[in-house]
Amino acid sequence: MEIGIDSFAMLAPEPGTGRLQSAVDRMEGVLAEVELADKVGLDVFGMGEHHRENALDSSPAVILAAAAARTKAIRLTSAVAVISAADPVRVFQDFATLDLISRGRAELVVGRGSFIEAYPLFGYDLRDYDALFVEKLDLLLKLNEAPHITWQGRFRPSLNGQRVYPRPHQDRLPVWLGVGGTPESFARAGTLGMPLMVAIIGGSFERFRPLVDLYRRAWQVAGHLPEKQRVGIHAMGFVAETDEAAKEAFFPGWFQMFTAGAKERGWPPPSRAQFETMCGPKGAFLIGSPQTVAAKMLAASSALSGLSRITFQMSTAALEIEAMRRSIELLGTTVAPLVRHAVSAKE
């Protein structure tokens, strides 16, 4: 099982004081996090894409390229690239370039994103939400197969054999499909034979089992090779020496972020009780001591009939700099060995 971290390069006011870290300092902190994750042996680092005041990740390929120059082994991926509102030719070129800089460590997780700002920003109509994604994903996958193609769609000028360069260092860029809770998205990933990355920000892991099963059935019906199938999850996670220390470091930022999100979307505000439930044995937060987190990761893999990758969203704790660094260290040096040993013992 691959284990890693995803970041949104968030700019969040310090809970209690309201102090806002400078954008320059926050970006340096993000790059230091990637460097540390590589040093402690984590497998993958993902950078999100948002077009909002409180995030610095509108150009994930640029951030990942900077990270590539400071790392040696860790794989570098989008998390997710909002392909619906982007030009697939440019996305492919950016990540092929990243692959050259990193000597073959680039990946893409593509999706529609959890926010809608990118659509009007780049001149797209939300009424075309699904059609945009289907068409642009199709183009991206075709570009990944060959340097020149003939292609025609609704939302982008046609390609009539133009050559698209550079090509990546790898034969093809690994492209995962990032999904939330829409059955059609799970089935689409299986039909296309794409690795699946499931964003789980609440509830339980078990409630996603029917959707993952749908993905696996679609994969089988489409006739793809069983050994190529991969399922990963992205979940809220944080590690400290004790369960209580991990929760206390993570809760303030989580509460602040989700309170703002709930207000924006007209949802009820979050509560400490909800947070505690999510951190409990049945909840989908991977927050606690190394032993607690390792056990929950293995339980998540069992609930979803085997996972190839788990990535932790730690961004809400970004202002707890020392706690953040310690969490990354513990994830790489203690949690990952526990999980890998348990997985290998079952094989």
Number of C-alpha atoms within 10 A of each C-alpha: 16 15 23 26 27 26 25 23 27 25 21 23 16 17 14 7 7 9 11 13 16 10 15 9 10 20 18 11 17 21 19 16 22 27 19 19 26 23 17 17 19 24 21 24 27 26 26 24 24 25 16 13 9 15 18 22 22 19 16 25 26 14 19 27 20 16 24 25 11 15 19 14 17 23 21 30 28 28 29 27 26 27 22 25 24 17 16 22 17 13 17 23 19 19 27 25 21 27 27 18 19 24 15 20 23 32 24 23 23 23 22 22 21 13 12 15 13 22 20 11 10 11 9 16 11 14 8 12 15 11 14 24 19 13 18 22 19 15 22 19 17 16 23 21 12 12 14 16 17 12 15 13 13 10 14 15 9 13 16 11 11 11 12 17 16 15 20 23 18 15 10 18 21 15 20 25 26 28 25 18 13 9 14 13 19 28 20 18 22 28 19 15 24 23 20 28 28 21 20 18 18 16 15 18 23 18 12 17 16 13 21 21 16 20 26 23 16 20 24 16 10 13 12 16 10 11 6 10 17 18 22 23 24 22 23 24 27 32 33 25 14 14 18 13 16 24 21 13 22 27 18 16 22 18 18 17 18 17 16 14 15 13 11 9 8 9 12 11 13 17 11 11 9 13 17 15 16 20 24 16 15 15 21 23 28 27 33 26 24 26 17 18 25 24 18 24 23 18 17 23 22 14 16 20 12 16 20 16 19 23 26 24 21 23 24 27 24 25 23 14 12 9 19 23 18 17 27 28 21 19 29 22 17 17 23 24 14 18 22 15 10 14 14 9 8 6 5
